[in-house]
Amino acid sequence: MSQWINICDINDIIPATGVCALLGSEQVAIFRPRHDEQVFAISNIDPFFEASVLSRGLIAEHQGELWVASPLKKQRFSLTDGRCMEDENVSVKHYDARVKDGKVQLKG
């Protein structure tokens, strides 16, 4: 049975940025796109280069959807489900994320 796991305080994530956290042995990129308490979480591993860099990517909005562009070759990954905009055959793992009582939580 999965449960919600506290990761950090929401104020530890500067709006319009991402951070990397460990969920068990998995690197997770957590993003706070705006000045509110909405957060998103995907794998931190860029599948094109097997590099731990997605948390340092740029958050962008395209056609009303939020994406993060990898800092390496700028492939964009959806923050809602992890799919790659440039290659429909590639995606990264998506994690359930929320803020409760000021704490960012991931479902583990």
MDTraj code that builds the backbone (N, CA, C; nanometers):
import mdtraj as md
import numpy as np

residues = "MET SER GLN TRP ILE ASN ILE CYS ASP ILE ASN ASP ILE ILE PRO ALA THR GLY VAL CYS ALA LEU LEU GLY SER GLU GLN VAL ALA ILE PHE ARG PRO ARG HIS ASP GLU GLN VAL PHE ALA ILE SER ASN ILE ASP PRO PHE PHE GLU ALA SER VAL LEU SER ARG GLY LEU ILE ALA GLU HIS GLN GLY GLU LEU TRP VAL ALA SER PRO LEU LYS LYS GLN ARG PHE SER LEU THR ASP GLY ARG CYS MET GLU ASP GLU ASN VAL SER VAL LYS HIS TYR ASP ALA ARG VAL LYS ASP GLY LYS VAL GLN LEU LYS GLY".split()
xyz = np.array([
    [0.0841, -0.1179, 0.0000],
    [0.0000, 0.0000, 0.0000],
    [0.0883, 0.1239, 0.0000],
    [0.0635, 0.2161, -0.0904],
    [0.1460, 0.3366, -0.0976],
    [0.0945, 0.4406, 0.0007],
    [0.1835, 0.5307, 0.0388],
    [0.1484, 0.6364, 0.1330],
    [0.2155, 0.7658, 0.0900],
    [0.1683, 0.8767, 0.1427],
    [0.2273, 1.0071, 0.1142],
    [0.3496, 1.0257, 0.2037],
    [0.4594, 1.0692, 0.1430],
    [0.5863, 1.0867, 0.2137],
    [0.6269, 1.2330, 0.2068],
    [0.6550, 1.2929, 0.3236],
    [0.7020, 1.4309, 0.3272],
    [0.8403, 1.4395, 0.2653],
    [0.8591, 1.5369, 0.1752],
    [0.9865, 1.5565, 0.1074],
    [1.0568, 1.6831, 0.1563],
    [0.9846, 1.7948, 0.1557],
    [1.0422, 1.9222, 0.1979],
    [0.9301, 2.0211, 0.2244],
    [0.9654, 2.1376, 0.2745],
    [0.8702, 2.2458, 0.2934],
    [0.8454, 2.3124, 0.1578],
    [0.7228, 2.3552, 0.1303],
    [0.6928, 2.4203, 0.0023],
    [0.7820, 2.5422, -0.0184],
    [0.8168, 2.6126, 0.0876],
    [0.9014, 2.7316, 0.0749],
    [1.0469, 2.6993, 0.0442],
    [1.0836, 2.5710, 0.0471],
    [1.2180, 2.5298, 0.0065],
    [1.2331, 2.5291, -0.1455],
    [1.1220, 2.5357, -0.2172],
    [1.1252, 2.5364, -0.3642],
    [1.0871, 2.6766, -0.4109],
    [1.1804, 2.7449, -0.4714],
    [1.1558, 2.8788, -0.5242],
    [1.0586, 2.8669, -0.6411],
    [0.9542, 2.9507, -0.6451],
    [0.8609, 2.9445, -0.7582],
    [0.9340, 2.9531, -0.8928],
    [0.8833, 2.8800, -0.9920],
    [0.9373, 2.8715, -1.1278],
    [1.0669, 2.7926, -1.1357],
    [1.0914, 2.7053, -1.0351],
    [1.2110, 2.6214, -1.0370],
    [1.1754, 2.4779, -0.9980],
    [1.2769, 2.3934, -1.0034],
    [1.2637, 2.2555, -0.9600],
    [1.3752, 2.2180, -0.8652],
    [1.3545, 2.1097, -0.7918],
    [1.4565, 2.0538, -0.7034],
    [1.4598, 1.9032, -0.7247],
    [1.5677, 1.8414, -0.6824],
    [1.5796, 1.6964, -0.6894],
    [1.5669, 1.6394, -0.5490],
    [1.4957, 1.5285, -0.5377],
    [1.4801, 1.4600, -0.4097],
    [1.4903, 1.3093, -0.4338],
    [1.5227, 1.2374, -0.3281],
    [1.5228, 1.0918, -0.3353],
    [1.3927, 1.0380, -0.2792],
    [1.3308, 0.9487, -0.3521],
    [1.2146, 0.8751, -0.3061],
    [1.2574, 0.7290, -0.3085],
    [1.2963, 0.6783, -0.1938],
    [1.3611, 0.5477, -0.1905],
    [1.4949, 0.5608, -0.2606],
    [1.5160, 0.4867, -0.3682],
    [1.6406, 0.4970, -0.4445],
    [1.6224, 0.5728, -0.5764],
    [1.5024, 0.6275, -0.5986],
    [1.4736, 0.6971, -0.7238],
    [1.4935, 0.8483, -0.7103],
    [1.5601, 0.9083, -0.8095],
    [1.5739, 1.0532, -0.8145],
    [1.4477, 1.1118, -0.8774],
    [1.3861, 1.2049, -0.8043],
    [1.2620, 1.2660, -0.8500],
    [1.2844, 1.4164, -0.8642],
    [1.2416, 1.4715, -0.9773],
    [1.2453, 1.6164, -0.9997],
    [1.1092, 1.6725, -0.9602],
    [1.1098, 1.7644, -0.8641],
    [0.9860, 1.8259, -0.8154],
    [0.9845, 1.9711, -0.8601],
    [0.8752, 2.0134, -0.9230],
    [0.8649, 2.1477, -0.9787],
    [0.7527, 2.2265, -0.9125],
    [0.7801, 2.3544, -0.8899],
    [0.6803, 2.4507, -0.8404],
    [0.6728, 2.5618, -0.9448],
    [0.5835, 2.5498, -1.0431],
    [0.5827, 2.6437, -1.1547],
    [0.5446, 2.7871, -1.1192],
    [0.4606, 2.8041, -1.0183],
    [0.4080, 2.9380, -0.9879],
    [0.4271, 2.9709, -0.8396],
    [0.3730, 3.0842, -0.7995],
    [0.3837, 3.1286, -0.6604],
    [0.2769, 3.0659, -0.5710],
    [0.2053, 2.9666, -0.6213],
    [0.1053, 2.8996, -0.5389],
    [0.1632, 2.7686, -0.4856],
    [0.0778, 2.6800, -0.4399],
    [0.1262, 2.5549, -0.3814],
    [0.1077, 2.4351, -0.4750],
    [0.0941, 2.4586, -0.6036],
    [0.0828, 2.3484, -0.6987],
    [0.2227, 2.2949, -0.7285],
    [0.2399, 2.1631, -0.7190],
    [0.3680, 2.0997, -0.7479],
    [0.3467, 1.9810, -0.8417],
    [0.4523, 1.9478, -0.9151],
    [0.4529, 1.8348, -1.0072],
    [0.5813, 1.7560, -0.9846],
    [0.5772, 1.6271, -1.0144],
    [0.6968, 1.5446, -0.9958],
    [0.7111, 1.4428, -1.1088],
    [0.8314, 1.4395, -1.1643],
    [0.8678, 1.3415, -1.2675],
    [1.0069, 1.2886, -1.2348],
    [1.0485, 1.1865, -1.3056],
    [1.1848, 1.1351, -1.2876],
    [1.2864, 1.2452, -1.3179],
    [1.3952, 1.2451, -1.2452],
    [1.5014, 1.3428, -1.2686],
    [1.5958, 1.2995, -1.3811],
    [1.5806, 1.1789, -1.4318],
    [1.6734, 1.1230, -1.5308],
    [1.6284, 1.1559, -1.6724],
    [1.7121, 1.2281, -1.7461],
    [1.6870, 1.2557, -1.8878],
    [1.7064, 1.1244, -1.9639],
    [1.6003, 1.0694, -2.0254],
    [1.6123, 0.9388, -2.0901],
    [1.6997, 0.9387, -2.2158],
    [1.7245, 1.0544, -2.2737],
    [1.8071, 1.0601, -2.3935],
    [1.9558, 1.0508, -2.3608],
    [1.9938, 1.0915, -2.2395],
    [2.1357, 1.0942, -2.2025],
    [2.1666, 1.0188, -2.0738],
    [2.0628, 0.9616, -2.0096],
    [2.0788, 0.8923, -1.8816],
    [2.1521, 0.9812, -1.7807],
    [2.1199, 1.1096, -1.7827],
    [2.1821, 1.2065, -1.6919],
    [2.0773, 1.2598, -1.5942],
    [2.1204, 1.2858, -1.4718],
    [2.0327, 1.3348, -1.3651],
    [2.0228, 1.4865, -1.3715],
    [1.9401, 1.5386, -1.4621],
    [1.9402, 1.6832, -1.4878],
    [1.8034, 1.7495, -1.4990],
    [1.6949, 1.6743, -1.5056],
    [1.5663, 1.7368, -1.5363],
    [1.5224, 1.8380, -1.4315],
    [1.5619, 1.8212, -1.3055],
    [1.5233, 1.9177, -1.2016],
    [1.5829, 2.0556, -1.2280],
    [1.6856, 2.0623, -1.3110],
    [1.7482, 2.1910, -1.3446],
    [1.6974, 2.2468, -1.4771],
    [1.5952, 2.1838, -1.5327],
    [1.5397, 2.2283, -1.6601],
    [1.4542, 2.3527, -1.6463],
    [1.4210, 2.4092, -1.7613],
    [1.3371, 2.5290, -1.7658],
    [1.1908, 2.4905, -1.7782],
    [1.1071, 2.5493, -1.6936],
    [0.9636, 2.5245, -1.6993],
    [0.9033, 2.6159, -1.8067],
    [0.8208, 2.5570, -1.8916],
    [0.7574, 2.6337, -1.9986],
    [0.6113, 2.5923, -2.0099],
    [0.5306, 2.6807, -2.0663],
    [0.3908, 2.6479, -2.0920],
    [0.3703, 2.6459, -2.2422],
    [0.3036, 2.5410, -2.2898],
    [0.2747, 2.5274, -2.4328],
    [0.1312, 2.4779, -2.4458],
    [0.0491, 2.5549, -2.5143],
    [-0.0915, 2.5215, -2.5362],
    [-0.1622, 2.4865, -2.4044],
    [-0.1345, 2.5664, -2.3012],
    [-0.2005, 2.5506, -2.1730],
    [-0.1489, 2.4394, -2.0853],
    [-0.0427, 2.3738, -2.1266],
    [0.0140, 2.2631, -2.0489],
    [0.1563, 2.2979, -2.0058],
    [0.1932, 2.2524, -1.8862],
    [0.3271, 2.2792, -1.8340],
    [0.4239, 2.1679, -1.8726],
    [0.5433, 2.2111, -1.9129],
    [0.6496, 2.1196, -1.9561],
    [0.7802, 2.1634, -1.8900],
    [0.8775, 2.0724, -1.8843],
    [1.0122, 2.1110, -1.8454],
    [1.1048, 2.0732, -1.9607],
    [1.1924, 2.1673, -1.9976],
    [1.2890, 2.1426, -2.1050],
    [1.4201, 2.0962, -2.0423],
    [1.4695, 1.9838, -2.0878],
    [1.5966, 1.9324, -2.0368],
    [1.7077, 2.0340, -2.0616],
    [1.7962, 2.0540, -1.9643],
    [1.9062, 2.1476, -1.9861],
    [2.0099, 2.0969, -2.0870],
    [2.0002, 1.9722, -2.1301],
    [2.0995, 1.9194, -2.2235],
    [2.0646, 1.9514, -2.3686],
    [1.9629, 1.8890, -2.4224],
    [1.9261, 1.9119, -2.5629],
    [1.7861, 1.9698, -2.5774],
    [1.7275, 2.0130, -2.4663],
    [1.6002, 2.0859, -2.4634],
    [1.4766, 2.0044, -2.5003],
    [1.4838, 1.8707, -2.4975],
    [1.3609, 1.7940, -2.5144],
    [1.2684, 1.8304, -2.3990],
    [1.1385, 1.8412, -2.4290],
    [1.0420, 1.8837, -2.3285],
    [0.9584, 1.7656, -2.2801],
    [0.9392, 1.7628, -2.1476],
    [0.8632, 1.6565, -2.0834],
    [0.7445, 1.7171, -2.0088],
    [0.6272, 1.6568, -2.0264],
    [0.5063, 1.7054, -1.9621],
    [0.5157, 1.6875, -1.8112],
    [0.4801, 1.7919, -1.7374],
    [0.4794, 1.7808, -1.5924],
    [0.3587, 1.7030, -1.5415],
    [0.2570, 1.6859, -1.6254],
    [0.1381, 1.6135, -1.5801],
    [0.1471, 1.4626, -1.5993],
    [0.2229, 1.4177, -1.7017],
    [0.2295, 1.2725, -1.7227],
    [0.3655, 1.2210, -1.7706],
    [0.4636, 1.3078, -1.7898],
    [0.5989, 1.2637, -1.8237],
    [0.6268, 1.2378, -1.9705],
    [0.5280, 1.2552, -2.0593],
    [0.5537, 1.2249, -2.2005],
    [0.6452, 1.3306, -2.2629],
    [0.7175, 1.2886, -2.3647],
    [0.8103, 1.3774, -2.4349],
    [0.7393, 1.4417, -2.5536],
    [0.7487, 1.5742, -2.5638],
    [0.6833, 1.6459, -2.6728],
    [0.7488, 1.6129, -2.8070],
    [0.8799, 1.5974, -2.8086],
    [0.9514, 1.5783, -2.9355],
    [0.9524, 1.4339, -2.9846],
    [0.9286, 1.3374, -2.8974],
    [0.9332, 1.1966, -2.9364],
    [0.8253, 1.1204, -2.8602],
    [0.7158, 1.0880, -2.9276],
    [0.6025, 1.0230, -2.8619],
    [0.6347, 0.8845, -2.8078],
    [0.7476, 0.8268, -2.8471],
    [0.7874, 0.6947, -2.7980],
    [0.8677, 0.7009, -2.6678],
    [0.8930, 0.8220, -2.6182],
    [0.9755, 0.8395, -2.4987],
    [0.8946, 0.9117, -2.3922],
    [0.9126, 0.8690, -2.2694],
    [0.8509, 0.9388, -2.1562],
    [0.9352, 0.9128, -2.0319],
    [0.9095, 0.9912, -1.9281],
    [0.9725, 0.9693, -1.7986],
    [0.8626, 0.9371, -1.6986],
    [0.8998, 0.8741, -1.5905],
    [0.8036, 0.8365, -1.4882],
    [0.7442, 0.9612, -1.4235],
    [0.6153, 0.9571, -1.3972],
    [0.5430, 1.0647, -1.3295],
    [0.5092, 1.0170, -1.1884],
    [0.5129, 1.1081, -1.0929],
    [0.4819, 1.0767, -0.9538],
    [0.3659, 1.1640, -0.9065],
    [0.2800, 1.1084, -0.8224],
    [0.1754, 1.1879, -0.7596],
    [0.2419, 1.2796, -0.6580],
    [0.2078, 1.4076, -0.6631],
    [0.2672, 1.5071, -0.5732],
    [0.1580, 1.6004, -0.5227],
    [0.1760, 1.6490, -0.4011],
    [0.0818, 1.7442, -0.3438],
    [0.1511, 1.8237, -0.2336],
    [0.0813, 1.9278, -0.1882],
    [0.1263, 2.0042, -0.0719],
    [0.0188, 1.9912, 0.0342],
    [0.0609, 1.9497, 0.1522],
    [-0.0318, 1.9360, 0.2648],
    [0.0322, 1.9975, 0.3878],
    [-0.0375, 2.0910, 0.4488],
    [0.0132, 2.1603, 0.5678],
    [0.1508, 2.2200, 0.5438],
    [0.1715, 2.2736, 0.4220],
    [0.2980, 2.3381, 0.3895],
    [0.4110, 2.2447, 0.3527],
    [0.3854, 2.1146, 0.3500],
    [0.4878, 2.0153, 0.3158],
    [0.4626, 1.9558, 0.1775],
    [0.5667, 1.9496, 0.0969],
    [0.5579, 1.8815, -0.0325],
    [0.5627, 1.7318, -0.0042],
    [0.4668, 1.6598, -0.0600],
    [0.4595, 1.5160, -0.0407],
    [0.4549, 1.4441, -0.1746],
    [0.5187, 1.3278, -0.1766],
    [0.5116, 1.2379, -0.2921],
    [0.4484, 1.1087, -0.2462],
    [0.3746, 1.0461, -0.3367],
    [0.3158, 0.9163, -0.3052],
    [0.4200, 0.8094, -0.3331],
    [0.4550, 0.7366, -0.2303],
    [0.5612, 0.6363, -0.2425],
    [0.5115, 0.4955, -0.2319],
])
top = md.Topology()
chain = top.add_chain()
for i, resn in enumerate(residues, 1):
    res = top.add_residue(resn, chain, resSeq=i)
    for name in ("N", "CA", "C"):
        top.add_atom(name, md.element.get_by_symbol(name[0]), res)
traj = md.Trajectory(xyz[None], top)
